[in-house]
């Protein structure tokens, strides 16, 4: 499903985005590398840069949510064997999540 949204960017937002949009900057190169590694495609427009930044940010936050959830589980289940099971389960979940991105 595709959805077109209007987005009003303040001056601060524009200044934050500008280095990611401008080819040749370190930020643009890193964003392009991230996009390539995640199969997103080229970052060749403002819209593409914003989409990739949105995906990267959402993925980073999802990782933080997982880490917080696993930290909570670690407090409840603190055994060494259980710790290895949790790590294995987390790794499987991350692999499935990355396969869908």
C-alpha positions as a printed NumPy array, in Angstrom:
array([[  0.   ,   0.   ,   0.   ],
       [  1.305,   3.411,  -0.916],
       [  0.243,   6.555,   0.858],
       [  1.174,  10.119,   0.014],
       [  1.522,  12.502,   2.943],
       [  2.084,  16.206,   3.154],
       [  4.873,  17.084,   5.511],
       [  5.662,  20.551,   6.737],
       [  9.294,  20.908,   7.734],
       [ 10.475,  23.701,   9.941],
       [ 13.822,  25.369,   9.417],
       [ 15.458,  23.1  ,  12.   ],
       [ 14.081,  20.01 ,  10.269],
       [ 15.395,  21.235,   6.935],
       [ 18.835,  21.88 ,   8.396],
       [ 18.866,  18.4  ,   9.923],
       [ 17.868,  16.743,   6.633],
       [ 20.053,  18.788,   4.296],
       [ 23.338,  16.876,   4.741],
       [ 21.543,  13.545,   4.22 ],
       [ 20.01 ,  14.809,   0.973],
       [ 23.109,  16.466,  -0.517],
       [ 25.281,  13.992,  -2.461],
       [ 28.926,  13.983,  -1.469],
       [ 28.402,  14.522,   2.247],
       [ 29.363,  11.882,   4.775],
       [ 25.775,  11.704,   5.976],
       [ 24.498,  11.039,   2.449],
       [ 27.114,   8.344,   1.901],
       [ 26.235,   6.584,   5.158],
       [ 22.507,   6.844,   4.389],
       [ 23.074,   5.407,   0.905],
       [ 25.151,   2.583,   2.381],
       [ 22.413,   1.797,   4.91 ],
       [ 19.8  ,   1.832,   2.142],
       [ 21.863,  -0.512,  -0.004],
       [ 22.508,  -2.919,   2.873],
       [ 18.78 ,  -3.037,   3.631],
       [ 17.658,  -3.374,   0.013],
       [ 15.895,  -0.026,  -0.019],
       [ 17.504,   1.328,  -3.182],
       [ 19.056,   4.615,  -4.204],
       [ 18.846,   7.79 ,  -2.155],
       [ 18.499,  10.081,  -5.14 ],
       [ 15.843,  12.544,  -4.012],
       [ 14.589,  14.352,  -0.938],
       [ 11.646,  11.962,  -0.701],
       [ 13.922,   8.909,  -0.932],
       [ 16.223,  10.307,   1.764],
       [ 13.297,  10.975,   4.081],
       [ 11.894,   7.467,   3.488],
       [ 15.252,   5.85 ,   4.245],
       [ 15.762,   8.008,   7.342],
       [ 12.278,   7.033,   8.519],
       [ 13.043,   3.348,   8.033],
       [ 16.435,   3.611,   9.747],
       [ 14.938,   5.497,  12.676],
       [ 12.047,   3.062,  13.033],
       [ 14.458,   0.132,  12.953],
       [ 16.695,   1.738,  15.592],
       [ 13.721,   2.385,  17.869],
       [ 12.419,  -1.148,  17.352],
       [ 15.831,  -2.432,  18.467],
       [ 15.622,  -0.282,  21.599],
       [ 12.152,  -1.66 ,  22.354],
       [ 13.48 ,  -5.205,  21.975],
       [ 16.465,  -4.453,  24.189],
       [ 14.194,  -2.991,  26.872],
       [ 11.883,  -6.004,  26.689],
       [ 14.757,  -8.444,  26.929],
       [ 16.274,  -6.486,  29.817],
       [ 12.946,  -6.791,  31.633],
       [ 12.855, -10.506,  30.932],
       [ 16.422, -10.816,  32.196],
       [ 15.333,  -9.433,  35.546],
       [ 12.569, -12.021,  35.763],
       [ 14.6  , -14.957,  34.422],
       [ 18.2  , -14.546,  35.517],
       [ 19.734, -18.015,  35.005],
       [ 22.695, -18.586,  32.692],
       [ 20.889, -21.247,  30.628],
       [ 17.863, -19.025,  30.324],
       [ 20.09 , -16.128,  29.27 ],
       [ 21.409, -18.18 ,  26.312],
       [ 17.851, -19.17 ,  25.355],
       [ 16.768, -15.518,  25.371],
       [ 19.74 , -14.508,  23.217],
       [ 18.948, -17.284,  20.739],
       [ 15.266, -16.293,  20.645],
       [ 16.173, -12.623,  20.194],
       [ 18.599, -13.456,  17.384],
       [ 15.892, -15.49 ,  15.614],
       [ 13.411, -12.619,  15.979],
       [ 15.904, -10.046,  14.686],
       [ 16.753, -12.27 ,  11.71 ],
       [ 13.034, -12.616,  10.872],
       [ 12.47 ,  -8.875,  11.283],
       [ 15.45 ,  -8.024,   9.054],
       [ 14.227, -10.469,   6.416],
       [ 10.952,  -8.545,   6.144],
       [ 12.603,  -5.11 ,   5.873]])
